[in-house]
């Protein structure tokens, strides 16, 4: 049986460093547009692709 890929997952390196959560609906951008809160374990972190030296592949809109 073929299981289609889940398009709602962030890159492995952007997963929560505490629990490994990758589902985009469980990783909530904080208003500063730089950090993410994991809804699974409540950890707050800055995804590597959002850091200034990294790419901006998963950027949230900033105000």
C-alpha positions in Angstrom: 0.0 0.0 0.0 1.3 3.4 -1.0 0.9 6.2 1.6 1.0 9.6 0.1 3.5 12.1 1.6 2.2 14.5 4.2 2.5 18.0 2.7 1.8 19.5 6.1 5.2 18.6 7.6 8.0 21.1 8.1 11.5 20.2 7.1 13.2 17.8 9.6 15.6 20.5 10.7 12.7 22.8 11.6 11.0 20.3 13.8 10.6 21.0 17.5 14.0 20.2 19.1 12.3 19.0 22.3 9.7 16.5 21.0 10.4 16.3 17.3 6.9 17.6 16.2 6.9 18.4 12.5 3.2 18.9 11.7 2.7 22.5 10.6 -0.6 22.8 12.4 1.1 22.0 15.7 3.9 24.6 15.3 2.5 28.0 15.9 4.4 31.2 14.9 4.7 33.7 17.7 3.9 37.3 16.9 7.5 38.3 16.6 7.7 36.2 13.4 11.0 34.7 14.5 10.0 32.0 17.0 7.6 29.0 17.0 5.7 27.5 19.9 5.1 23.7 19.7 1.5 22.9 20.7 2.6 19.4 21.6 5.1 20.2 24.3 4.9 24.0 24.6 8.6 24.5 23.8 9.4 27.9 22.1 12.3 27.8 19.6 13.7 29.5 16.6 13.7 27.2 13.6 17.1 27.0 11.9 15.6 28.1 8.5 14.3 31.3 10.2 17.6 32.3 11.8 19.4 35.2 10.0 22.2 32.9 8.7 19.7 30.3 7.4 17.2 30.5 4.6 13.7 31.8 5.0 11.8 28.7 3.6 9.1 28.7 6.3 8.8 32.4 7.0 5.6 33.6 8.6 4.2 36.9 7.6 5.5 39.7 9.8 3.8 42.9 10.7 
